[in-house]
Amino acid sequence: MSVDFKDYYKVLGVDKKASSAEIKKAFRKLARKLHPDVAQDKTKANGLFSEINEANEVLSDPDKRRKYDELGANWNNPERQTPQQEGGFSGNPGESSSFHYDGTGFSDFFEQFLGGHGRSSAGFSHFNRSGRQGMGGANIPQHGQDIESEILVTLDEALHGSTRKLRLQRNEQQPEQILQVKIPPGVREGQLIRLSGKGHEGIAGGDSGNLYLRVVLAQHPDFRVRGVDLYSDLQLSPWEAVLGTTIHLATLDKAVSLKIPPGTMAERQFRLRGKGLPSGVGTRGDLYATVTIHVPSQLTPEEKTLWESLAATATFNPRTIHD
């Protein structure tokens, strides 16, 4: 099956020599625009959001980015492929090499490129969990091999749960199946979702293997995940930090009012209990908002005059403060 190359630098709109900070900035800018929660066309946004997450997944990881840059557009040239990409694995006797599925949130290129994650057999990770595979002739019942791949899950899905449609075709001789994949609330990064009996078919009457989908949490433009807790940046102006204010802070549920006391320092954390991801039945982790203070880069003449007046009259000197 022919798989087109994906230019992840073009997807994020960055140069191939872009720094990790530039990649992060480009992703966050696009993610805020295309996130399904804010986009008007949610169907189109879901596809584009998955695409930029995929690009960020590769380019923000030094090892994946190095591999991607080394292979380049000629990634599927037989002379440059790895044994996995060439299909150089050992499967069960009689298994068809054309095992396809779709609906995980990752493209064919991503799955094949990474090796061990893909729609074609060249990209699959094949293994046997049961230990029941027979030894010897084809008349001995053999358990079909399990298959593992990845599924991209948004934080909203991790919070509320969802049902995802997965199209599965074991080989070219069998019809395509539509599977309902249940993503439970509170699903974690790296957790395996099992689809029983949806792996390779068994031999000589043996049970079919299972299909395991390993959860990859989609990067969010505003939240970082640490276990069941979420972390975000709380950006304040100098006058808000000095005088105090009340702001509307985004959470996974809805924006909440947060009172900022006068004299708030940079790097201070505000803890919002129960605004993280599910941690158990009826319980959730917390959201931590960390303060960053931003100064204006451009001033009007009137604003400059006011700052100069403050500088001339203020008695505060940060260089005389001692811990």
N, C-alpha and C positions, 0 to 999 in steps of 0.2 A: 504494500500500500504506500503510495507516494504521499509524503508529508512535506509541506512547504516550510521553509526557514522563516523564523520570526525575528525581526530586528528589534530587540528589546530597547535599544538606545532610541530608536525612532518612536517606539510606543510611548516612552517617557519624555521624549523631546529633548534629550540631552546629547552632548558630544561623547564620543567613545573614550575621551580622556577625562570625562567628568569625575570629580571627586565623590567620595561617599556622601559628603554633606550636600553636594549639588543633586545627587540622585535622590536623597531623602527629601530635599526641598521640592523637587519636581514631582515626586510621587504624592506628597501631601497636598500639593496644589491641585493636582488632577483628581485625587481621591475626594477632596472636599467638593469638587464640582460634579463628580460622577457617582458619589455614594448613593445607593438606592433610597436612602432615607430622605434625601433632599432633591433628587432628580425628578423632573416632571414625567419623563418617559422612563418608567421603572424597568420595563422589559429590556430596552436598549441599554439602559444604565447598568443592569446586572452583567451583561456581556462585556461591556467596556471596563467595568470595575474589576471583573475577574482578570481581564487582560493586563491591566496595569499592576494588579497584585502579582500576577505571574512574572511580569518583567521585573518588578521590585524584588521578588523572591530570589531571582537569579543574580541581579546586578548588586544587590545589597549584601550578598554573601560572597566573601573574597574567593573561596574555593570554587563555587559555582561560576562566578564571573570569570575566573582564570580559565576554567575549562571551556566556557562559552567563547571567550576571546580566542583561545587556541584553535578551536575547531572552525569557528566562523561559518560563513555561508556554505562552505563545502563540508559541513558536518556529516552529511550522509555519503561522502565519498568512501567507497570500500577500503581504500588505502589508509584512511584516517579514522575509521570506526574502531570502537572497542569491541571485544568479543561479544558483549551483551548486545550492542547495537547491531552487530552482524547476525544476531540470532544464534550465537554460539553457546547455547545452554543445552542441558540435557533434560528432556521432558519424559513423561510416561510413554511407554510404547503405544504407538497408534494414535497419539494425540495430534489433532490438527493444529497447525501453527497460527491459524487465523482466529484469534480470540479477540473480539472487539467490544468496547463499551463506551458510553458517552454520558455526560451529565455530572461529572465530578468537579467541574469548574476549571479544569486544566486543559490546555490544548493538546492535540496529538504531538506536536513538536516538543512541548515541555516534557511530556511523559516519556517519549522516546529519547530525547536528548539527555535526560538525567540518568538513563540506564537503570532499570529496575522499577520504573514507574511508567507504564504506558499502555496504550490500547492494543498495539500489535504485540505478538509474542516476543519480539525482539526487545521490548521495553519492560516486560513483566518480571516481577520477582516471583519465582516458583519455589515452593517449598512444601513439605509434608509435615503437618503438625501431629497427625494421629499415630504415626509409627506403624500403621496397619498395612502398608504396602507389601504385596506379596513378593517372594523371591522365586524367580524361575519362569516357567512357561506362561503363556497367555491364558490358559484355562484356570489359573489360580486367581481368585478375586483380588483385585487391587484397588485400594482407595485412590480416588482421583486427587491430583495435586491441588493444593490450595494456591490461591493467587492473592497478592497484596499490592495495592496501589494507594493513592492519596485522594482525599476529597477536600476541597476548599470550603470552609465553613465561616460565615460572617459572625461577628459578635452578637448581632441580633438573633441569629439562629442559635448560638450558644446560650443566649439568655432565655429565649422563648421555646426553642425547639422548632423543628420543621419537618416536612416530608418532601423529599427530593425524588424526582423521576430519573431513573437510570435505564438507558437502553443497552441491552446486552445481547450479543450474538456470539455463541460459543465457536461456531465454525460456519463456513460458507454454505454448508448443506442444511443448516438448521435455521428456522425463522427467528427473527429478532424478538426478544422479550422485553416488556416494559416492567421494571421493578420499582416498587415503592420503598425508598430508603428512608427510614425514620432516624432523624437526628435528635437525640434526646436533649432536653434542657440541661445545662451544666456540663456539656461535653467538653473535654479538655484537649489541649494540644498533644498530639501523639496517641490519643486514644484510638482503639480499633473498633470499627463498626462491622459486625459479622453478618454476611448474607449466606445463610446455611445452604449448602448444596448448589451454590452458583459458581463454583470453581470448575476445574476440568472434570469431565465425566470419568467414572470409574471403569475399570477393565474387568471383563468377564463377570458382570453383575456386581462389582464392588460399588460402594457408595461414592457419590460425587464429592469432590473437594469443596471447600468454602471460598468465598470471595471476601477478603478483608480490606476495608477502606480505612487508611490511617488519616486521622483528622489533622489538617493544617489550618490554623486560624488565620483568616484574612487580615492583613494589616489594616488598621483603622487610622484615618488622618488625625484623630484627636486623642485616642486612647492607646496606651501600652499595657500589655497583659503580663502580670506576674502571679501565677497560680490563679486564685479566684479574685484577686484584687486588680483594680485598674488604676493607671496613673495618667495624668494629663498635665499640660502646662497652663498656668494661669497668668496671663499677660496683663500687667498693670502699667499705667502711666506713672511718672514720678509724683504728680499731684494726688493721684488716687492712693498711692502707697503712703504718702505723708499725711493726707487729710482723712483718709478712710472713705469708704463708699459701699454701696450695695450693688452687686452685679448679678447677672443671670448666667449661670454656669451650666453648660450642656452635660447631660448624662445619657446613658443608654435608654432611659425611660423618657424623660422630658427635662427641660431646663428647670433649674431650681434657683431660688434666691440665696445668695451667700453674702453675708455681711463681712466687709473687710475693715478691720479696726485701724485707727490712725497709727502711723509709725510702723506699718508692715514692712518687714525686710525681705530682700530677695532670698529665694530658696526656702522660705517658710512653707510648710505643708499644711493644707487644710484637709481634714478627714471627713468624708461624707459616708456615714455608716449605712451599710445595706445597699449601696449603689454600684456594687461590683457584679461579678458573675455568680451564678448559683453555687453554693458550697454544700448544700444538703437539702433535705425536704423543707421548704419554706424559709430557708436561710440563704443569705448572699454575702459575698465579700464586700470590701469597701472601695471607695474611690478616693484617691489622694491627688489633690491639685497642688502643684508646686509653683510658687510665685517666681516669675521673671519680670524684671522692670525694664521697660523700653523707653528710650529717650527719642524725641523727634529728630529726624535727620535734616529736615528743612523747616525754616522759620519765616514767618512773615515779618516785616519791619516792626509791627506792633508787638508781636510775640518776642522778638529779640530784645526790644526795649524793656519789656517786663522781666525777662530773665536777667538782663544786666542790672536792673533795679534790685532784684532779689539778691544777686551776687554781691552787690555793694552794701546791702543792709543786713544780710544773714550773718548770724554768729556761729553757725554750725560749721565745724571743720572735721571731716572724717579722719584726717591724718593725725589728729590729736587723741583719737579714741584708743584706749588700751584694753585688751581683754582682761 
